[in-house]
């Protein structure tokens, strides 16, 4: 074989090999698996639905599972997977989303599992339907003993039991990080734990607070939480609900525990001394967690947390340092112009960038003939990847009253770096400014100029009198009969014009403000009735909550959405609402929040009627005036 033929043959073999090992395109698909096809009443089993992402598709989301039959359902627990398979030199990459449900039959018969669905862009993936037979008594087998080696779903991942940890207890869940492990549980069933990133900080230093819920009886969810009090801190929320947080498992003693993050906050202390973060309360709801008379579930709490806050050291503190300017900061500055006339204004734009709460003041150069105004602020700190920082812009106007070439010097910002434990100064040079003399200032006469001669006064020359007589002043030429009408009508027309402009502005502001609170309330109640008629229970609860909050603010002036649920009733009583009405409102708010997660035996129509009765009482309540409230306080 010639050399040319050998080269061609080698090239063909290389192309064939590349085609064999090249990744094969995959299409989106859905598969459903169950842990058992025959179970007993009360015997839990796992349903696992895997959505495989096709090449070029979006990530599957919003898993739903339809189950026909008598059963309690927990989940889903959602996780992502990446896998690579090779068969006959063919490589296949798979991106998939796995949703897991725990199903507990409550009556004999059969359960129809599926079809399960995932949302993929603007289309929907649907899975198959599987029938599970339910007997009177639980079946012996892999569900209650050792796992079936041929069936990966032959056990319950959340049935934690006493004894040595088993691999199946953490199936599908990640082990908790080391910092979340405990040697001993403060409660045998469930508890909350607050975990600060630091126990001692300086004023203005940002730190993270995480609150976790631990449970030893399997999967649970939070219901009706009360937020921790952070009155001595600036608070930036990172995690506001546990619904989207990944669950973990950990071992405490000889038990397996399930835990999930409920809240995450970035806090910035505002004062020095021993400061306290209030405790948090919530209910954990799930099989195995005793409700003890509460319809929400088992109540769990975490105690208040003390944080030691100190001032940065006095040694080495630079002149002009403001308490609270902490982080790692940098400055950028630019002038609107380098040349202007005497008496004109310039604009200085300063950008503070870095980590921390971002100061709102900087040190400006002090020069004779240069007057700075108060800064206008834009932007501010935000939390990204769990860190507080960003950019804050200061726009400062200044007036230059002195002509010549001015060297403006630097804009400075002294701050304390808590990582390096030292003070630093951020700088931005402003350069020079050319100020030309103002022509208006040159043309303006000075106070020392002599007065103009009397000959320059306008008017005819004076004539001598021909006979002696009493002198009477000449009548001013501008006093005419129409003068008095002008004197009266001109101010009146100005007043009428201003009144017309005020009415026009008021009309425009009302038009731009959108619907009134009463209109919003009526619209929300109407939407709730429509949702109830359509059988959409979650939408009914959402619209009723909106109507109730609008009615409370209209009747009392209290924005109940920002008040802790446990304090709503007392806050409304302080706002001059009758005690019975305040109790009814507080109960309705708590019930609506609970029904958002667990409909229970409530019907949408009955819920609308119940809340409408409370709204009717609120609308009849007459909100007292400020004078009445002051009189009551004095009494």
Secondary structure, DSSP 8 states (H G I E B T S, - for coil): --HHHHHHHHHHHHHHHHHHHS------EEEEEES-SEEETT-EEEEEEEEEE-TT----EEEEEEEESSEEEEEEEEEEEEEEEEETTEEEEEEEEEEEEEEEE-SSEEEEEEEEEEEETTEEEE---EEEEEESS---STTTSS--TT-TTSS-TT---SSS--GGGGTTSEE--GGG--SS-SSSSEEEEEEES-SEEETT-EEEEEEEEEESSS--EEEEEE----TTEEEEEEE--GGGS--EEEEETTEEEEEEEEEEEEEEE-S-EEEEE--EEEEEESTTS--TT-SS-EEEEE--EEEEEE---STT--TT--TT-BEEEEEEEEES-SEEETT-EEEEEEEEEEEES--S--B----TTEEE---EEEEEEEEETTEEEEEEEEEEEEEE-S-EEEE--EEEEEEEETTTTEEEEEEEE--EEEEE--HHHHHS--TTS----GGGS-S------SS---------TT--HHHHHHHHHHHHHHHHHHHHHHHHHHHHHHHHH-S-HHHHHHHHHHHHHHHHHHT-HHHHHHHHHHHHHHHHHHHH---GGGS-GGGHHHHHHHTT--HHHHHHHHHHHHHHHHHTT--TT--HHHHHHHHHHHHHHHHH-----HHHHHHHHH-
